Each structure stands twice: as structure tokens, then as C-alpha cells.
Amino acid sequence: MQNLITGVILIILTLTLYLVYFKNDKSKLAKTVKKSLRMFIQNSIRIFTIFVIIGLLENFLSKEAVGNFLLNFSGLKGILLGDLIGAIMMGPIASGYPIAKYLFEHGAEIGLVSAFLLSWVMIGTISIPLELKDLGKRFTIVRNLFAFFSVIIIALIMEVLL
């Protein structure tokens, strides 16, 4: 319900700003509306594609399949693989918890599970095209590389501490 109220408030605010803009310059408003509609359609297609890819990955890669694969590795190799697999599996973090639970129940190391969950959240391999377009090439590369190496460091610290 909170999201609905926030959405309605944002729509009212946007429409109010459009009306103010309309009073100032009608030709700029027409250009703005055309550009925003074009951007909305382009981003909607990208986001839809991302959701389709995430849905396919979740359906074809069960938690048992991913878990059994990751359980074959430990140490730094396990952390690196957990980092890579988590980045590829990307999606809502709540869908990563069952895989982490499965890994823990079957004796996976804390570093591997930490790397898997952290990269699931921090690295966006599936959303890279959208991030490239909206935030730029340099930002996307630096952010994802920083996230990748940060996950490794955090997982190693978790391994030592826990």
C-alpha cells in the first residue's frame, strides 16, 4: 500500500510540473513528452528483457543444481566461483536465500556462500546493457570491477571471522 501511495504522489507531482511547464513553453513541453515517452518505451523493453532472462535462469537452474555445482569447490577457488555464479544468477535477493540455505545445509564454506550472496546483490551482469546506456561505460565498468573485488575481500574476511 505504501508503494501505491508513493506512486500516486509522484504521478501527481509529475503532472503538476508538466502543467507548470505547459504554461511557460508549449513547444518545449511537446518535445519533453515525446522524449520521455521514447525513453519509457526503450527502458521498458530493456527491463522486460532482463526479467525474462532472470525468469529463465531461475526456472532452468534449480537451487539444487547450482548448490551441487558450488559444493565441489572450497577456499579461494570457491569464493571466486561463488562470486561469478552469484553475479550471473542475479535477481531479487530473496530468491538467493534458498540457495544459500541449501549450500549451508550441505557443508559449504562461509566464504563461498558470502561471495555468492554478495555478488548476487552487488554485481549486475544481466542489467549491464541498461546500466551502460543510462550511467555510461566508465561508471559501469568501474562499479562492477569494484564490486567484484570487494566481494572477494569481504568473503575472505567472513571466512576468517566466522
KATA-V171251 format. One record per residue. PHI is phi in whole degrees, 0 to 359 (none if undefined). Layout:
PHI ; PHI
This chain:
none ; 301 ; 296 ; 296 ; 297 ; 299 ; 298 ; 296 ; 298 ; 295 ; 295 ; 297 ; 298 ; 297 ; 297 ; 297 ; 295 ; 298 ; 295 ; 298 ; 295 ; 299 ; 293 ; 282 ; 204 ; 291 ; 291 ; 292 ; 297 ; 298 ; 297 ; 296 ; 296 ; 299 ; 295 ; 292 ; 295 ; 298 ; 296 ; 299 ; 294 ; 299 ; 291 ; 297 ; 296 ; 298 ; 295 ; 301 ; 298 ; 299 ; 296 ; 297 ; 297 ; 299 ; 298 ; 296 ; 299 ; 293 ; 282 ; 271 ; 247 ; 286 ; 296 ; 291 ; 296 ; 294 ; 299 ; 296 ; 293 ; 292 ; 293 ; 284 ; 235 ; 212 ; 66 ; 296 ; 297 ; 293 ; 296 ; 298 ; 291 ; 299 ; 297 ; 294 ; 295 ; 299 ; 293 ; 287 ; 287 ; 358 ; 166 ; 297 ; 301 ; 300 ; 277 ; 272 ; 299 ; 299 ; 293 ; 298 ; 297 ; 300 ; 298 ; 299 ; 297 ; 254 ; 85 ; 288 ; 285 ; 298 ; 299 ; 296 ; 293 ; 298 ; 299 ; 299 ; 291 ; 295 ; 289 ; 304 ; 273 ; 271 ; 253 ; 244 ; 294 ; 286 ; 267 ; 303 ; 301 ; 291 ; 295 ; 300 ; 292 ; 274 ; 248 ; 100 ; 295 ; 298 ; 301 ; 299 ; 295 ; 297 ; 298 ; 291 ; 295 ; 299 ; 297 ; 300 ; 287 ; 296 ; 299 ; 298 ; 296 ; 297 ; 295 ; 295 ; 296 ; 300 ; 298 ; 286 ; 286 ; 252
